[in-house]
Amino acid sequence: MRLEWKCLRCFWVSLAIIFGGLIQTSYAQQDRSYRIITNQNALLGAKADTQRVKIFNELAEDYQYTDGFKSLDYARQAFEIAKKLRDSSATARSQKNIGNAYFRLKNFNRAPVYLQQALSGYQQLKNKSGEADVLNMLAAVYIEENPDKAQDYIDKALKISQDEKYAPGIATAYQNQGNYYAAKDDDKALNAYQKALEVPADSSKNLYQEAEIHRSLGDYQKKKREYDKAIEHYQNELKIRDQVGDKVGLTENLKNVGLVYQRYKKDDEKALEYLFQSYVVAKDYNDQFDGQRLVNALEGIVDSYGTLAETRQDEGKLQEARQYRQLYQSYKKRLEAVKNNPKNTKVKTIYVPKYITKTITRNVPTNGNNNTNPVPESQKVRLLQIQKRRLAIDNLVKAKRISVLEAAKKRAELINQEDSIRLSQKDKLITELKKDTSTKAEKITTLTQEKAEVEAEKNQRLWWLLGLALLALLIVLFLLYRKRQVKKKAEKEIEYHKNKSVNRINSQQREINEQKATLQKQADELDQTKVKLDEVTIEKEGLSKVLKEDIAPPVKSIVDLTIPEAGEDINRVMVYQSGMQVMNLMANVEKVEENNDPGSVILHQENHSIYKVSRSALDKVSDLIKKTGLHVDNQIKPFFYATFDYEVVERIFLNFFANALKYTNPNGKVILNAQPIKHEDRDVLEVVFRDNGVSVPEDKLHRVFDKFPPQEARPAGSTWAFNKMMIEAHGGKVEVLPADEGLHVTFTLPDAKSLEDVDYNDLLGVKPGTTGELDIDIDNLEFSEEEKEAMAPFLKEFANLEYFETSALKAVLNKIDPQGNSNLTKWKNALEQAILYLDEESYNKLTQL
């Protein structure tokens, strides 16, 4: 008793010292359970989808270590909202969380699917840290499923993380490298883990990661049977998880240390110290778990008590063996209760390690005790004091004045003291019951023995005879049954093997016949296809010869005879433009047939305005475009130019317009645009051509630039093949992009230049020496009400256009008919000059009257 009160005083003194030393200390890191509760409360009041998708993603990330199914559910909800919002960043994050949840649930088939989608999303967003995280996750998946495939992802993740100086990515990559070598039982794993530890841990997230690395090192050393080193790494992990307040990790960590002592170092008493600390943490925070961590700790405790009971029995220490068996039975019942109801943590338990057991043994009285009160008053006082100390520790933990690990140790000590009192009282009651029943048990035993002796003598002979007869009968029946069973089994096996062989032969014969028929059919189809291909080749060569020798000369003559003059008849102009289209198509065919290699094309490249060449091509087909009602929106700005062959690029534009005329409905729309970009460290000009005509299916996009594309790819002679060959000859790149409507083509030209380098006289077709000064005094122009009323419709159209949209402005100017009015004539001429010389100030004055 004096020893226990002395321990009690020491405990209160230690608690006071700890409390005083930690007055100024607080934990800066929020644990996962706190974040989960905070986010769940915030989710109830969140109405905006942007806020909800963020909360769902954070919940998925926090639940991944405790409940994989909840993590997966939250990640899926985040993914649905992100798709609805078209938020690429949130979509990538939710796909990453879905893949990680499947990984935690050991579903290695579905995890890579979502992780690959997340990787694509982060690559499009150019989010290097996100890309590195996903690559590391993919590496972790393949280490479990296919280690040989994991190395490539590890290398990519490490390179990106090092380029971006992304510490968590570097550490995770080295950790994955260590796991990869550990899976192959290669000692290079230790070097990789050490590199992971050398990465600076400058945040709580990095500390979590450092703890995981120490766990991997401990697992690897345990696998190598270096148990002391394994415990050292587990202890390092324990310090870090205690520092950041990771209760989930503490539970697993303490269990791992306890199991090493139990299974490998055969020190069950030491194992119990750690297993009970794991049990205390899991019990207090079991509402955040699925119950499995509580089960794991209890299973270790049950095994240790069972081993200790057997050991003490073999050593002859029967009283200690009996106490350990009681502990074994008590915790075994607790384990079954938790398995049946994982959330129930209120079942009373007993934890008494060796040093407490010795105290109990000393305190058990040897004399009889007739007191019927199960708990004496002195013991009630001690239990109340223990309860008060437990509440004090709980308050210190809530105030974050002591760590979770330190609280677990102290609470385990309190449980020890409380259970020692209860076990002592239980032993007293058992002793009293044994004394009361010992006499009755002796009498009953004596009577039972006498009766048994009489009955035995009476029936001994009869039982011997019956037993021998029954044994003989059983032997005969068994032999007969055995013989019959052996015969049936042999017949069944013979019949089974016979049927199996026949079925196998028949199946193989059918497969051989089917394969023969298939091969013969394929051979016949190949022969027919070869004959048709030879015929098509001959026809193609003949058609090319006819186009070149028989059709081209007369068409050229027609074009030369119909060159339009100013004010020429529209029909003659359309004949000329149609003839030019035919000549252009035939030139495409000839060029494609002559040059299969873009490198062999001879070009005359100079600096030209892309705006000028687009306008030139547009003017050559303007009447055909008007006839079909096609609207061309030339959004190409007169600010940039590139190095290219003027005539070739003009033909490329003409080919695009010809294709649009063929495959776009009347009153359709064509959009042109250009923008300088960086491509492979070069300044290039990207030109975009779009229309709303017939769209090309995605599975046919790669066939568009064939010499003979399918009908779904919008064929038009050899225009596509010619365009691709000429653009690549310039050193550019052309591609057709997927589009819901019409055609979307982009191509690049080299050496994009800035605005200050452009020669505007050359751009606008003004002869050198022409002055850019306005010869009309626009500040003194005055208009009557009738003139302003006539100008009003055109002013509205000008208000929707910018001063540099030359084609659209020219179309509006052509609608203006001054009808001899001098003021309107001056106004129109002044507008023409302002548009011609890109004079924004004059343009604004003339259109904002």
C-alpha positions in Angstrom: 0.0 0.0 0.0 2.8 2.5 0.9 4.5 1.7 -2.4 1.4 2.4 -4.4 0.8 5.8 -2.6 4.4 6.7 -3.2 3.9 6.0 -6.9 0.7 8.1 -6.7 2.6 11.1 -5.2 5.3 10.7 -7.9 2.7 10.7 -10.6 1.1 14.0 -9.4 4.5 15.7 -9.1 5.5 14.5 -12.6 2.1 15.7 -13.9 2.6 19.2 -12.3 6.1 19.5 -13.8 4.8 18.5 -17.3 1.9 20.9 -17.0 4.1 23.8 -15.9 6.7 23.1 -18.7 4.0 23.0 -21.4 2.1 26.1 -20.4 3.7 28.0 -23.4 3.7 25.1 -25.7 1.0 24.4 -28.3 0.7 22.3 -31.4 0.7 24.2 -34.6 -0.5 21.3 -36.7 -4.2 20.3 -36.9 -4.8 16.5 -36.8 -6.8 14.8 -39.4 -9.8 14.2 -37.1 -10.1 17.9 -36.4 -9.9 18.7 -40.1 -12.6 16.0 -40.9 -15.0 17.5 -38.3 -14.3 21.0 -39.5 -14.9 20.2 -43.2 -18.0 18.1 -42.4 -19.5 21.1 -40.5 -18.5 23.5 -43.3 -20.1 21.2 -45.9 -23.5 21.6 -44.2 -23.5 25.3 -44.8 -21.7 25.3 -48.2 -24.0 26.2 -51.1 -21.6 27.2 -53.8 -20.3 24.3 -55.9 -16.8 25.8 -56.0 -16.7 25.6 -52.2 -18.3 22.1 -52.0 -15.9 20.6 -54.5 -12.9 21.9 -52.5 -14.4 20.4 -49.2 -15.2 17.1 -50.8 -11.6 16.8 -52.1 -10.1 17.7 -48.7 -12.4 15.1 -47.0 -11.3 12.5 -49.5 -7.6 13.2 -48.8 -8.1 13.0 -45.0 -10.1 9.8 -45.1 -7.7 7.9 -47.3 -5.7 6.7 -44.3 -8.7 5.7 -42.1 -11.6 4.7 -44.3 -10.9 4.0 -48.0 -14.6 3.7 -48.9 -15.5 7.1 -47.5 -12.5 8.6 -49.2 -13.7 7.1 -52.5 -17.3 8.4 -52.0 -16.1 11.9 -51.3 -13.7 11.9 -54.2 -16.5 10.8 -56.6 -18.8 13.6 -55.4 -16.0 16.1 -56.0 -15.5 14.7 -59.5 -19.2 15.1 -60.4 -19.3 18.7 -59.3 -15.9 19.5 -60.9 -17.2 18.1 -64.3 -20.3 20.2 -63.9 -18.2 23.4 -63.2 -15.7 22.4 -66.0 -13.0 23.2 -63.4 -10.0 21.4 -64.8 -7.9 21.8 -61.6 -10.7 20.4 -59.4 -11.3 17.6 -61.9 -7.7 16.5 -61.9 -7.5 16.7 -58.1 -10.7 14.5 -57.7 -9.4 12.0 -60.2 -6.2 11.8 -58.3 -8.1 11.2 -55.1 -10.3 8.5 -56.7 -7.2 6.7 -57.9 -5.5 7.0 -54.5 -8.7 5.6 -52.8 -8.7 2.6 -55.1 -5.0 2.1 -54.3 -5.7 2.2 -50.5 -8.5 -0.4 -51.1 -6.0 -2.6 -53.0 -7.9 -2.2 -56.3 -4.9 -2.1 -58.5 -6.9 -2.4 -61.7 -9.1 0.7 -61.4 -6.5 2.9 -59.6 -4.2 3.4 -62.6 -7.2 4.4 -64.8 -8.1 7.5 -62.7 -4.5 8.3 -62.0 -3.7 8.4 -65.7 -6.7 10.7 -66.3 -5.5 13.0 -63.4 -2.0 12.9 -65.0 -3.4 14.1 -68.3 -5.3 16.9 -66.5 -2.3 18.2 -64.6 -0.2 18.1 -67.8 -2.7 20.2 -69.6 -2.8 22.6 -66.6 1.0 22.6 -66.6 0.8 21.9 -62.9 4.2 20.2 -62.3 3.7 19.5 -58.6 0.4 17.8 -59.3 1.9 15.9 -62.2 4.8 14.7 -59.9 2.3 13.6 -57.2 0.3 11.5 -59.7 3.4 10.0 -61.1 4.5 9.0 -57.6 1.0 7.4 -57.0 1.2 5.5 -60.2 4.7 4.2 -59.2 3.3 3.1 -55.8 0.4 1.2 -57.6 2.8 -0.6 -60.0 5.2 -1.5 -57.2 2.4 -3.5 -55.7 1.0 -4.9 -59.0 3.9 -4.8 -61.6 7.2 -3.6 -60.1 9.1 -3.7 -63.5 6.7 -1.1 -64.8 7.1 1.3 -61.8 10.7 2.4 -62.5 9.7 4.6 -65.4 7.1 6.5 -63.3 9.6 6.9 -60.5 12.2 8.4 -62.8 9.7 10.8 -64.4 8.4 11.9 -60.9 11.9 12.5 -59.6 13.0 14.5 -62.6 9.9 16.8 -62.5 10.2 17.3 -58.8 13.9 18.1 -59.0 13.3 20.6 -61.8 10.5 22.3 -59.8 12.4 21.9 -56.5 9.3 20.2 -55.1 10.5 18.7 -51.9 7.5 16.3 -51.2 7.7 15.0 -54.7 11.4 14.3 -54.4 11.0 12.5 -51.1 8.1 10.4 -52.3 10.0 9.5 -55.5 13.0 8.3 -53.4 10.6 6.5 -51.1 9.0 4.7 -54.0 12.5 3.9 -55.3 13.2 2.3 -51.9 9.9 0.4 -52.0 10.8 -0.8 -55.5 14.2 -2.2 -54.4 12.6 -3.6 -51.2 10.1 -5.5 -53.3 13.1 -7.0 -55.2 15.0 -7.7 -51.9 17.8 -5.4 -53.0 19.9 -3.5 -50.4 19.8 -0.5 -52.7 16.5 0.2 -50.9 18.4 1.6 -47.9 20.3 4.1 -50.0 17.0 5.3 -51.6 15.2 5.6 -48.3 18.2 7.6 -46.9 18.0 10.0 -49.8 14.3 10.4 -49.1 15.1 11.3 -45.5 17.7 13.9 -46.6 15.0 16.0 -48.3 14.2 18.9 -46.0 10.9 18.5 -44.1 9.7 22.1 -43.9 5.9 21.5 -43.3 3.6 19.1 -41.5 2.9 17.4 -44.8 6.6 16.7 -45.2 6.8 15.4 -41.6 4.0 13.0 -42.4 6.0 11.9 -45.4 9.2 11.5 -43.2 7.2 9.3 -40.8 6.1 7.1 -43.7 9.7 6.8 -44.9 10.8 5.6 -41.4 8.0 3.1 -41.5 9.1 1.8 -44.8 12.7 1.5 -43.4 11.4 -0.3 -40.4 9.4 -2.8 -42.5 12.4 -3.4 -44.7 14.8 -4.0 -41.7 12.1 -6.3 -40.2 12.1 -8.2 -43.5 15.9 -8.5 -43.4 15.6 -9.8 -39.7 17.4 -6.7 -38.4 14.9 -6.3 -35.6 16.9 -3.7 -33.5 17.3 -1.5 -36.5 13.6 -1.9 -37.3 12.6 -0.8 -33.8 15.0 2.2 -34.1 13.2 3.4 -37.3 9.8 2.7 -35.8 10.8 4.8 -32.8 11.8 7.7 -35.1 8.5 7.4 -36.8 6.8 7.5 -33.4 8.5 10.8 -32.5 7.4 12.4 -35.7 3.8 11.2 -35.6 3.6 12.4 -32.0 5.0 15.8 -33.1 2.3 16.3 -35.8 -0.5 14.8 -33.7 -1.2 12.0 -36.2 -3.4 9.7 -34.2 -4.0 7.2 -37.0 -0.3 6.8 -37.6 0.4 6.5 -33.9 -2.0 3.6 -33.6 -0.4 1.7 -36.5 3.2 2.7 -35.4 2.7 1.5 -31.7 1.2 -1.7 -33.0 4.1 -2.4 -35.3 6.7 -1.9 -32.4 4.7 -4.2 -30.2 4.4 -6.9 -32.8 8.2 -6.8 -33.4 8.8 -7.4 -29.6 6.1 -10.1 -29.5 6.8 -12.1 -32.7 10.5 -11.7 -33.3 12.2 -10.6 -30.0 9.9 -12.9 -27.9 9.5 -10.1 -25.3 5.8 -10.2 -24.6 5.9 -7.9 -21.6 7.6 -5.2 -23.6 5.2 -5.8 -26.5 2.2 -5.2 -24.1 3.5 -1.8 -23.2 3.3 -0.7 -26.9 0.2 -2.7 -27.8 -1.7 -1.1 -24.9 -0.6 2.4 -26.0 -1.9 1.6 -29.5 -5.1 0.3 -27.9 -5.7 3.5 -25.8 -5.2 5.8 -28.9 -7.5 3.6 -31.1 -10.1 3.4 -28.4 -10.3 7.2 -27.8 -10.5 8.0 -31.6 -12.3 4.9 -32.8 -15.2 7.0 -34.2 -12.7 8.1 -37.0 -11.7 4.5 -37.7 -13.5 1.4 -39.1 -12.7 -0.6 -35.9 -9.9 -2.6 -37.5 -7.1 -0.8 -35.6 -8.8 -1.6 -32.3 -9.0 -5.2 -33.4 -5.3 -5.3 -34.4 -4.2 -4.0 -31.0 -6.5 -6.4 -29.1 -5.3 -9.4 -31.1 -1.7 -8.6 -30.1 -2.7 -8.2 -26.5 -4.6 -11.5 -26.4 -1.6 -13.4 -28.1 0.9 -11.9 -25.6 -1.2 -12.8 -22.5 -1.7 -16.3 -23.8 2.0 -16.7 -24.3 2.8 -15.3 -20.9 0.3 -17.7 -19.3 1.9 -20.7 -20.9 5.4 -19.5 -20.0 4.6 -18.9 -16.4 2.9 -22.3 -16.3 6.1 -24.0 -17.6 8.2 -22.1 -15.1 6.0 -23.3 -12.2 4.7 -19.8 -11.3 1.1 -21.0 -11.1 -0.4 -17.9 -9.5 1.0 -15.6 -12.2 -0.1 -18.1 -14.9 -3.6 -18.0 -13.5 -3.7 -14.2 -13.5 -2.4 -14.1 -17.1 -5.1 -16.6 -18.1 -7.7 -14.4 -16.5 -6.3 -11.4 -18.5 -6.3 -13.6 -21.7 -10.0 -14.5 -21.2 -11.0 -10.9 -20.4 -9.3 -9.4 -23.5 -10.5 -12.3 -25.7 -14.1 -11.4 -24.8 -13.3 -7.7 -25.5 -11.9 -8.7 -28.9 -15.1 -10.6 -29.8 -17.2 -7.7 -28.7 -15.3 -5.2 -30.8 -15.5 -7.5 -33.9 -19.3 -7.7 -33.4 -19.6 -4.0 -32.8 -16.5 -2.0 -34.1 -17.8 1.4 -32.7 -18.3 0.1 -29.1 -15.5 1.2 -26.9 -17.2 1.1 -23.5 -16.5 -2.5 -22.5 -14.5 -2.7 -19.3 -11.0 -4.3 -19.7 -8.0 -5.2 -17.5 -4.4 -4.4 -18.3 -1.8 -5.6 -15.8 1.9 -6.0 -17.1 4.5 -7.8 -15.1 5.4 -5.1 -12.6 1.8 -4.5 -11.7 1.3 -8.3 -11.4 4.0 -8.4 -8.8 2.3 -5.6 -6.9 -1.0 -7.5 -7.0 0.7 -10.7 -5.7 2.1 -8.8 -2.7 -1.3 -7.1 -1.9 -3.4 -10.3 -2.0 -4.3 -11.1 1.7 -3.6 -14.6 2.9 -6.2 -14.7 5.7 -9.9 -15.1 5.1 -12.3 -12.2 4.6 -16.0 -12.5 5.4 -16.8 -9.0 4.1 -19.5 -9.4 1.4 -19.0 -5.9 -0.1 -17.3 -6.5 -3.5 -15.4 -3.1 -3.4 -14.2 -1.9 0.0 -14.4 1.8 0.8 -10.6 2.4 0.5 -10.6 0.9 -3.0 -13.5 3.1 -4.0 -11.5 6.1 -3.0 -8.5 5.0 -5.0 -10.7 4.3 -8.1 -12.2 7.8 -7.8 -8.8 9.4 -7.6 -7.7 7.4 -10.8 -10.9 8.7 -12.5 -10.0 12.3 -11.6 -6.5 11.9 -13.0 -7.8 10.5 -16.2 -10.0 13.5 -16.6 -7.0 15.8 -16.0 -5.1 14.0 -18.7 -8.0 14.3 -21.1 -8.2 18.1 -20.5 -4.4 18.5 -21.1 -4.8 16.6 -24.4 -7.8 18.7 -25.5 -5.8 21.9 -24.6 -2.9 20.4 -26.6 -0.6 20.8 -23.5 0.7 17.2 -23.9 1.1 15.0 -26.9 -1.1 12.1 -27.8 1.7 9.6 -27.2 2.5 10.9 -23.8 -1.2 10.9 -22.9 -1.5 7.3 -24.1 1.4 6.2 -21.8 -0.1 7.9 -18.7 -3.6 6.6 -19.5 -2.2 3.1 -19.8 -0.6 3.5 -16.3 -4.0 4.6 -14.9 -5.7 1.6 -16.5 -3.0 -0.6 -14.9 -3.7 0.8 -11.4 -7.5 0.6 -11.8 -7.4 -2.9 -13.1 -5.0 -4.1 -10.4 -7.5 -3.0 -7.8 -10.4 -4.8 -9.5 -8.3 -8.0 -10.0 -7.2 -7.9 -6.4 -10.9 -7.8 -5.3 -11.7 -10.5 -7.7 -9.0 -12.7 -6.2 -10.4 -12.2 -2.7 -13.9 -13.2 -3.8 -12.6 -16.3 -5.6 -10.7 -17.3 -2.4 -13.8 -17.0 -0.3 -15.9 -19.0 -2.7 -13.3 -21.8 -2.8 -13.4 -22.1 1.0 -17.2 -22.2 1.1 -17.5 -24.9 -1.5 -14.4 -27.0 -0.7 -16.2 -29.2 1.9 -19.2 -29.8 -0.3 -17.0 -30.7 -3.2 -15.1 -33.3 -1.2 -18.4 -35.0 0.0 -19.8 -35.0 -3.5 -16.6 -36.4 -4.9 -16.6 -39.3 -2.3 -20.2 -40.3 -3.0 -19.7 -40.1 -6.7 -16.6 -42.3 -6.5 -18.4 -45.0 -4.4 -21.4 -45.0 -6.8 -19.1 -45.2 -9.8 -17.2 -48.2 -8.3 -20.5 -50.2 -7.7 -21.8 -49.5 -11.2 -18.5 -50.3 -12.8 -18.3 -53.7 -11.1 -21.9 -54.5 -12.1 -21.6 -53.6 -15.7 -18.0 -54.3 -16.5 -18.5 -57.7 -18.0 -21.6 -56.7 -20.0 -19.8 -53.7 -21.5 -16.8 -55.8 -22.5 -19.0 -58.2 -24.4 -21.1 -55.5 -26.1 -17.9 -53.6 -26.9 -16.2 -56.5 -28.6 -19.3 -57.4 -30.6 -19.8 -53.8 -31.7 -16.2 -53.5 -32.7 -16.3 -56.6 -34.8 -19.5 -55.5 -36.6 -18.0 -52.0 -37.3 -14.8 -53.5 -38.8 -16.8 -55.7 -41.1 -19.1 -52.9 -42.2 -16.1 -50.6 -42.7 -14.3 -53.1 -44.9 -17.4 -53.7 -47.1 -18.0 -49.9 -47.4 -14.4 -49.2 -48.2 -14.3 -51.9 -51.0 -17.5 -50.5 -52.6 -16.2 -46.9 -52.5 -12.9 -47.8 -54.1 -14.6 -49.6 -56.9 -17.0 -46.7 -57.6 -14.2 -44.1 -57.5 -12.1 -46.1 -60.0 -15.1 -46.4 -62.4 -15.8 -42.7 -62.1 -12.2 -41.7 -62.8 -12.0 -44.0 -65.8 -15.3 -42.5 -67.3 -14.2 -39.0 -66.5 -10.8 -39.2 -68.2 -12.4 -40.9 -71.2 -15.0 -38.2 -71.7 -12.4 -35.5 -71.1 -10.1 -36.9 -73.7 -12.9 -37.2 -76.3 -14.1 -33.7 -75.6 -10.6 -32.3 -75.9 -10.0 -34.0 -79.2 -13.3 -32.8 -80.6 -12.7 -29.2 -79.5 -9.2 -29.2 -81.0 -10.5 -30.5 -84.3 -13.3 -27.9 -84.4 -10.7 -25.1 -83.7 -8.4 -26.4 -86.4 -11.2 -26.5 -89.0 -12.4 -22.9 -88.1 -8.8 -21.6 -88.3 -8.4 -23.2 -91.7 -11.6 -21.7 -93.0 -10.6 -18.3 -91.6 -7.2 -18.4 -93.1 -8.6 -19.4 -96.5 -11.1 -16.6 -96.4 -8.5 -14.0 -95.5 -6.2 -15.3 -98.3 -9.0 -15.0 -100.9 -9.8 -11.4 -99.6 -6.1 -10.4 -99.9 -6.0 -11.7 -103.5 -9.1 -9.8 -104.5 -7.8 -6.6 -102.8 -4.5 -6.9 -104.6 -6.2 -7.2 -108.0 -8.4 -4.1 -107.2 -5.4 -2.2 -106.0 -3.5 -2.9 -109.2 -6.5 -1.7 -111.2 -6.9 1.5 -109.2 -3.2 2.2 -109.6 -3.4 1.9 -113.4 -6.6 4.1 -113.4 -4.9 6.7 -111.2 -1.9 6.9 -113.5 -4.1 7.3 -116.5 -6.3 9.9 -114.8 -3.2 11.9 -113.8 -2.0 11.8 -117.4 -5.4 13.0 -118.7 -5.5 15.9 -116.2 -2.0 17.0 -117.1 -2.1 16.6 -120.9 -5.7 16.8 -121.9 -7.5 19.0 -119.3 -5.0 21.4 -118.0 -4.1 23.2 -121.3 -7.8 24.1 -122.3 -8.6 25.1 -118.7 -5.6 27.4 -118.7 -6.7 28.9 -121.9 -10.2 29.6 -120.5 -8.7 31.2 -117.4 -6.4 33.4 -119.5 -9.3 34.5 -121.7 -11.5 35.4 -118.8 -9.2 37.5 -116.7 -11.6 40.2 -115.4 -11.1 43.9 -115.8 -12.4 46.6 -113.5 -16.2 46.7 -113.5 -16.3 43.4 -115.4 -19.5 41.3 -115.5 -20.0 39.2 -112.5 -20.5 36.0 -114.5 -17.1 36.5 -116.2 -15.5 37.0 -112.8 -17.0 33.8 -111.4 -15.9 31.9 -114.5 -12.4 33.2 -113.9 -12.4 32.3 -110.2 -13.9 28.8 -110.9 -11.2 28.2 -113.5 -8.5 29.3 -111.1 -9.9 26.8 -108.6 -9.7 24.0 -111.2 -6.1 25.0 -112.1 -5.2 25.1 -108.4 -6.6 21.6 -107.8 -4.7 20.2 -110.8 -1.5 21.9 -109.6 -2.1 20.3 -106.2 -2.4 16.8 -107.8 0.7 17.3 -109.9 2.8 18.6 -107.0 1.7 15.8 -104.7 2.5 13.2 -107.4 6.0 14.7 -108.1 7.1 15.2 -104.5 6.5 12.6 -101.8 9.2 14.1 -99.6 8.6 17.7 -98.1 12.4 18.1 -98.0 12.7 18.0 -101.7 10.3 20.9 -102.3 12.0 24.1 -103.6 10.5 27.3 -101.9 11.1 31.0 -102.4 10.8 32.2 -98.8 10.7 35.8 -97.8 9.1 37.9 -95.0 5.4 38.4 -95.9 2.3 39.6 -94.0 0.0 36.7 -93.2 -2.8 39.2 -93.3 -2.0 40.3 -96.8 -1.8 36.8 -98.2 -5.1 35.8 -96.6 -6.8 38.9 -98.1 -5.3 38.1 -101.5 -6.6 34.5 -101.4 -10.0 35.7 -100.2 -10.3 38.3 -103.0 -9.7 35.5 -105.6 -12.7 33.6 -104.4 -14.8 36.5 -103.1 -17.5 36.2 -105.8 -17.9 32.5 -105.3 -18.2 33.1 -101.6 -20.9 35.8 -102.2 -22.8 33.4 -104.4 -23.0 30.7 -101.8 -23.8 33.2 -99.0 -20.7 32.1 -97.1 -19.7 34.5 -94.4 -15.9 34.9 -93.9 -14.8 36.4 -90.6 -11.1 37.3 -91.1 -9.9 37.9 -87.6 -6.2 37.9 -88.6 -4.6 41.1 -87.2 -2.2 43.1 -89.3 0.4 43.0 -86.6 2.5 39.9 -87.5 4.2 38.3 -90.4 6.4 35.3 -91.0 8.9 33.8 -93.5 7.2 31.8 -96.2 6.7 31.3 -100.0 3.9 33.8 -100.8 2.4 31.9 -103.8 2.5 28.5 -101.9 0.8 29.9 -98.8 -1.8 31.6 -101.0 -2.6 28.3 -102.6 -2.9 26.7 -99.1 -5.5 29.4 -98.2 -7.3 28.8 -101.6 -7.4 25.1 -100.8 -9.0 25.7 -97.4 -11.6 28.1 -99.0 -12.3 25.5 -101.8 -12.9 22.8 -99.2 -15.2 25.1 -97.2 -17.2 26.0 -100.3 -17.7 22.3 -101.0 -18.6 21.1 -97.5 -20.3 24.1 -95.8 -24.0 24.8 -96.2 -25.2 28.1 -97.8 -25.0 31.0 -95.4 -22.3 29.1 -93.4 -19.4 30.7 -91.6 -15.6 30.6 -91.9 -13.2 32.1 -89.3 -9.6 32.9 -89.9 -7.2 33.8 -87.1 -3.4 34.0 -86.4 -1.3 34.3 -83.3 2.5 34.1 -82.6 3.4 31.3 -80.2 6.5 29.5 -78.9 7.0 26.0 -80.3 10.1 24.0 -79.4 11.9 27.2 -78.4 11.1 28.8 -81.8 8.9 31.8 -82.6 6.3 30.5 -85.0 3.0 31.9 -86.3 0.0 29.7 -85.7 -2.8 30.1 -88.2 -6.3 28.8 -87.5 -9.0 27.9 -90.0 -12.5 27.0 -88.9 -15.9 26.5 -90.5 -19.3 25.2 -89.4 -19.7 22.7 -92.3 -19.5 18.9 -92.2 -17.4 17.7 -89.3 -14.8 15.0 -89.5 -15.3 12.0 -87.0 -12.4 11.6 -84.5 -11.5 8.2 -85.8 -11.0 9.7 -89.3 -8.9 12.7 -88.3 -5.6 10.9 -89.0 -6.8 10.1 -92.6 -7.5 13.7 -93.6 -4.0 14.3 -95.1 -3.9 11.0 -97.1 -3.6 11.3 -100.8 -6.9 9.6 -101.2 -8.8 10.3 -97.9 -12.2 8.6 -97.2 -15.4 10.5 -97.8 -15.8 11.2 -94.0 -12.5 13.2 -94.1 -13.9 15.8 -96.5 -11.8 14.9 -99.5 -11.2 17.5 -102.3 -8.7 16.2 -104.8 -5.2 16.3 -103.4 -5.6 19.6 -101.6 -5.1 18.1 -98.1 -1.9 16.2 -99.1 -0.6 19.3 -100.9 -1.2 21.5 -97.9 0.5 19.1 -95.5 3.5 18.7 -97.7 4.0 22.4 -98.3 3.6 23.4 -94.6 6.1 20.7 -93.6 8.4 21.9 -96.3 8.3 25.4 -94.6 9.3 23.6 -91.3 5.9 24.0 -89.9 3.3 21.6 -88.5 -0.4 21.1 -89.6 -3.1 19.2 -87.7 -6.9 18.8 -87.7 -8.4 19.1 -84.2 -11.6 17.5 -83.0 -14.6 19.7 -83.3 -18.3 19.4 -82.5 -19.1 21.3 -85.6 -17.3 21.8 -88.9 -13.6 21.7 -89.5 -10.8 23.0 -87.2 -7.3 23.2 -88.8 -4.2 24.8 -87.4 -0.8 25.2 -89.1 2.4 27.0 -88.2 4.9 29.1 -90.2 8.4 29.9 -89.0 10.0 33.2 -87.9 7.1 35.2 -86.5 7.9 38.9 -86.3 6.6 41.7 -84.1 4.5 44.7 -85.1 7.4 47.2 -85.3 9.0 45.2 -88.1 6.0 45.2 -90.4 6.1 47.3 -93.6 2.6 48.7 -93.7 2.9 50.0 -97.3 3.6 46.5 -98.4 0.9 45.0 -96.1 -1.9 47.2 -97.5 -0.7 47.3 -101.1 0.1 51.0 -101.1 2.7 52.1 -103.7 5.8 53.7 -102.3 5.7 57.4 -102.1 2.0 57.5 -101.3 1.4 59.9 -98.4 -0.5 58.7 -95.4 -1.8 62.2 -94.6 -5.5 62.8 -94.8 -6.4 65.4 -97.4 -9.8 66.0 -95.7 -10.2 68.2 -92.7 -12.4 65.9 -90.6 -12.6 68.3 -87.7 -14.6 70.8 -89.7 -17.0 68.3 -91.3 -20.6 69.3 -90.4 -23.7 67.2 -91.3 -27.4 68.1 -91.5 -30.0 66.0 -89.7 -31.0 64.2 -93.0 -27.3 63.3 -93.6 -26.9 62.0 -90.0 -30.1 60.0 -90.5 -28.7 58.4 -93.7 -25.4 57.7 -91.9 -27.0 56.1 -88.8 -27.3 52.5 -90.0 -23.7 52.4 -91.0 -22.5 54.0 -87.8 -24.1 51.1 -85.9 -22.2 48.6 -88.0 -18.9 50.5 -87.5 -19.5 50.5 -83.7 -19.3 46.7 -83.7 -16.0 46.6 -85.6 -12.4 47.6 -84.7 -10.3 49.9 -86.9 -8.0 47.0 -88.0 -10.8 44.6 -89.2 -10.2 45.7 -92.8 -12.3 43.1 -94.6 -15.4 43.7 -92.5 -15.0 47.5 -92.7 -14.5 47.4 -96.4 -17.8 45.4 -96.8 -19.6 48.1 -94.8 -18.0 50.9 -96.9 -19.2 49.2 -100.1 -22.8 49.5 -98.9 -22.5 53.4 -98.6 -23.9 55.3 -101.6 -23.4 59.1 -101.2 -25.9 59.7 -104.1 -24.0 62.9 -105.1 -24.0 64.3 -101.6 -20.6 66.1 -101.1 -20.5 65.8 -97.4 -21.3 62.0 -97.5 -18.7 61.6 -100.2 -16.0 63.3 -98.1 -17.0 61.3 -95.1 -16.7 58.0 -97.0 -13.4 59.0 -98.6 -12.0 60.0 -95.1 -13.1 56.6 -93.7 -11.4 54.8 -96.5 -8.1 56.6 -95.9 -8.4 56.0 -92.1 -9.0 52.3 -92.6 -6.2 52.1 -95.2 -3.6 53.6 -92.9 -4.9 52.1 -89.7 -5.5 55.6 -88.3 -7.4 54.8 -85.1 -7.9 58.4 -84.0 -9.4 59.5 -87.3 -11.5 56.3 -87.5 -13.0 56.9 -84.0 -13.8 60.6 -84.9 -15.5 59.6 -88.1 -17.6 56.7 -86.6 -18.6 58.5 -83.3 -20.4 61.5 -84.7 
